């Protein structure tokens, strides 16, 4: 069991649509996080969704 499986999906970050690369999506997440639009847990959960 992964430790992040119980983290709820963030309503702030839409699911990846497949139109951009994972690198593009991670860059967008990083920008949102740096701007304060995502909490630590939302940022981690969104990265896990993209990378799994």
Backbone as CSV, one residue per row, in Angstrom:
resi,resn,N_x,N_y,N_z,CA_x,CA_y,CA_z,C_x,C_y,C_z
1,UNK,0.844,-1.188,0.000,0.000,0.000,0.000,0.884,1.245,0.000
2,UNK,0.575,2.194,-0.834,1.322,3.434,-0.903,0.816,4.386,0.165
3,UNK,1.716,5.172,0.718,1.314,6.089,1.770,0.431,7.223,1.258
4,UNK,0.403,7.456,-0.050,-0.384,8.555,-0.602,-1.762,8.136,-1.096
5,UNK,-2.100,6.869,-0.985,-3.378,6.397,-1.520,-4.580,7.021,-0.818
6,UNK,-4.422,7.440,0.419,-5.548,7.985,1.167,-5.663,9.498,1.057
7,UNK,-4.793,10.116,0.271,-4.885,11.559,0.078,-5.958,11.829,-0.965
8,UNK,-6.976,12.624,-0.615,-8.048,12.896,-1.583,-7.545,13.712,-2.763
9,UNK,-8.187,13.534,-3.880,-7.851,14.300,-5.076,-8.150,15.770,-4.826
10,UNK,-7.301,16.623,-5.303,-7.475,18.054,-5.119,-8.460,18.597,-6.147
11,UNK,-9.485,19.328,-5.703,-10.403,19.930,-6.663,-9.749,21.090,-7.407
12,UNK,-8.622,21.599,-6.900,-7.941,22.729,-7.497,-7.217,22.348,-8.778
13,UNK,-6.724,21.112,-8.843,-5.911,20.684,-9.977,-6.723,19.743,-10.851
14,UNK,-7.015,20.148,-12.088,-7.767,19.256,-12.967,-6.931,18.050,-13.360
15,UNK,-7.568,16.930,-13.663,-6.807,15.757,-14.094,-6.111,16.022,-15.417
16,UNK,-4.997,15.361,-15.619,-4.261,15.519,-16.864,-5.115,15.033,-18.026
17,UNK,-5.095,15.772,-19.110,-5.941,15.436,-20.252,-5.212,14.637,-21.310
18,UNK,-3.912,14.487,-21.160,-3.152,13.758,-22.149,-2.680,14.635,-23.293
19,UNK,-3.027,15.914,-23.265,-2.616,16.806,-24.342,-1.225,17.368,-24.104
20,UNK,-0.769,17.367,-22.864,0.564,17.862,-22.547,1.423,16.735,-22.030
21,UNK,2.706,16.965,-22.025,3.599,15.950,-21.500,3.561,15.979,-19.975
22,UNK,4.049,14.917,-19.374,4.108,14.864,-17.918,4.991,15.992,-17.401
23,UNK,6.065,16.285,-18.116,6.951,17.375,-17.711,6.190,18.700,-17.705
24,UNK,5.362,18.932,-18.727,4.547,20.152,-18.777,3.594,20.222,-17.589
25,UNK,2.962,19.094,-17.292,2.013,19.046,-16.181,2.722,19.284,-14.849
26,UNK,3.901,18.687,-14.674,4.664,18.897,-13.446,5.115,20.350,-13.321
27,UNK,5.456,20.951,-14.439,5.844,22.364,-14.434,4.679,23.236,-13.988
28,UNK,3.488,22.949,-14.517,2.291,23.702,-14.114,2.021,23.527,-12.629
29,UNK,2.159,22.301,-12.143,1.954,22.045,-10.719,2.950,22.831,-9.883
30,UNK,4.212,22.836,-10.316,5.238,23.583,-9.602,4.929,25.065,-9.546
31,UNK,4.419,25.589,-10.639,4.050,27.010,-10.679,2.883,27.309,-9.738
32,UNK,1.890,26.426,-9.746,0.749,26.608,-8.838,1.190,26.535,-7.380
33,UNK,2.066,25.583,-7.095,2.571,25.418,-5.738,3.384,26.635,-5.305
34,UNK,4.266,27.102,-6.183,5.095,28.266,-5.876,4.251,29.523,-5.656
35,UNK,3.122,29.606,-6.370,2.235,30.768,-6.230,1.350,30.663,-4.990
36,UNK,1.408,29.525,-4.307,0.596,29.359,-3.103,-0.809,28.859,-3.387
37,UNK,-1.062,28.438,-4.620,-2.401,27.979,-4.986,-2.657,26.539,-4.532
38,UNK,-1.586,25.807,-4.198,-1.716,24.425,-3.739,-1.047,24.276,-2.383
39,UNK,-1.660,23.493,-1.521,-1.026,23.157,-0.257,0.026,22.080,-0.509
40,UNK,0.824,21.806,0.503,1.823,20.744,0.381,1.173,19.422,0.010
41,UNK,0.086,19.077,0.700,-0.556,17.783,0.455,-1.213,17.734,-0.926
42,UNK,-1.788,18.836,-1.384,-2.371,18.867,-2.728,-1.288,18.700,-3.790
43,UNK,-0.144,19.352,-3.579,0.963,19.266,-4.521,1.493,17.837,-4.616
44,UNK,1.692,17.208,-3.463,2.186,15.823,-3.445,1.171,14.884,-4.092
45,UNK,-0.105,15.047,-3.765,-1.146,14.171,-4.331,-1.222,14.325,-5.851
46,UNK,-1.110,15.535,-6.343,-1.175,15.762,-7.785,0.048,15.159,-8.483
47,UNK,1.224,15.273,-7.875,2.413,14.653,-8.466,2.266,13.134,-8.501
48,UNK,1.748,12.563,-7.428,1.560,11.107,-7.383,0.606,10.670,-8.491
49,UNK,-0.488,11.406,-8.687,-1.447,11.046,-9.749,-0.789,11.096,-11.122
50,UNK,0.068,12.087,-11.343,0.734,12.190,-12.646,1.774,11.108,-12.874
51,UNK,2.433,10.708,-11.822,3.558,9.788,-11.960,3.195,8.325,-11.789
52,UNK,1.945,8.044,-11.490,1.543,6.639,-11.326,0.509,6.263,-12.351
